[in-house]
C-alpha cells in the first residue's frame, strides 16, 4: 500500500446481521468471518476482492455510536502518530498490532473527524 492512500473502511454497527444482509442485497458483498477480541470481524468481498470490514460496535473499547471508519496507509506508524499530535489532531487509540494485517491507530484531525492509520505488516524477508 502506498503512503497516504485510503486503504480500508469498516462499519461498526449495532446489528451486524442486518448490515450484512443490507450490503449483500445492495452491492453483492459476500462475507468471511475472522475472529477478533470481543466477537467476529466480517470481511466483506466483492468478486473475490476484500472490500470492507463489519463488526459489532460493542466490540470497540470506547463507547461510540455506529459509524463507518476510513483507514489511511502510512509507512511509519510512530512518525504518523507524532505528526497527528504535532498538527493539532488527537490520538484516540494508541497503535496496536493486528496479526497478519499490521499496526493500527485511531486518531482525529484538528476539527474532530476520526479516522484510522494503518501501517501494513511487512512481508517476511526471504531466507
C-alpha positions, 0 to 999 in steps of 0.5 A: 500500500502506498503512503497516504492512500485510503486503504480500508473502511469498516462499519461498526454497527449495532446489528451486524446481521442486518448490515450484512444482509443490507450490503449483500442485497445492495452491492453483492458483498459476500462475507468471511468471518475472522475472529477478533477480541470481543466477537467476529470481524466480517470481511466483506468481498466483492468478486473475490476482492476484500472490500470492507470490514463489519463488526459489532460496535460493542466490540470497540473499547470506547463507547461510540455510536455506529459509524463507518471508519476510513483507514489511511496507509502510512509507512511509519506508524510512530512518525504518523502518530507524532505528526497527528499530535504535532498538527493539532489532531488527537490520538484516540487509540494508541497503535496496536498490532493486528496479526497478519494485517499490521499496526493500527491507530485511531486518531482525529484531525484538528476539527474532530473527524476520526479516522484510522492509520494503518501501517501494513505488516511487512512481508517476511524477508526471504531466507 
